Amino acid sequence: MDAVNEFLANYHMAFIWLMILIGALFIEAQTDALVAIWFMPSAAVTLILSFFIKEVWIQILIFVILSAVLLIMSRLFFKKFLKRDRTHKTNLDAIIGKQILVDEEVCNLKGTGSAKLNGAYWSLRTIDDDTVIPSGTLVSISGVIGSKLVVEAVPTKTDNQKEEASADSAEGE
């Protein structure tokens, strides 16, 4: 029994580091996020070093520094390779950029404007209040505000512009 007491007296910090390692492992196993992953290798290294380094403050310093280094390194790694888009995309994002025909004149000041998209009628708004888009105009959806689509008129080419555009493309060949 004296040998056990002597071992525990000399290496009590090894048991503390072992408990920290097991605790970090348990916490990490219970979560789906990287909560305690940095503490596991830090505790394992400090556990091994506790057999050679008797000063508790040095062991704690090693644990803290190693945990901080692992945290910073993993943050840099995950930031570089696992970039996460913080915006939550919705089904409305799929309609941005689509072109539709205006059924009712779009005028922000009058509060009018509608068009049919995917079988449903939507209220329309323009980007600024001064713009009025007549019915029958082809518009492009540039955003969504509440339950209204924000639209802008798609520029139409006149015959003259079409000829110039085809002439420009012919020159580029």
ABEGO torsion letter per residue (X at the ends): XAAAAAAAAAAAAAAAAAAAAAAAAAAAAABABBAAAAAAAAAAAAAAAAAABABAAAAAAAAAAAAAAAAAAAAAAAAAABBBBABBBBAAAAABGBBBBBABBBBAAAGBEBBBBGGBBBBBBBABAABBBBBGBBBBBAEBBEABBBBBBBBBBBAAAAAAAAAAAAAAX
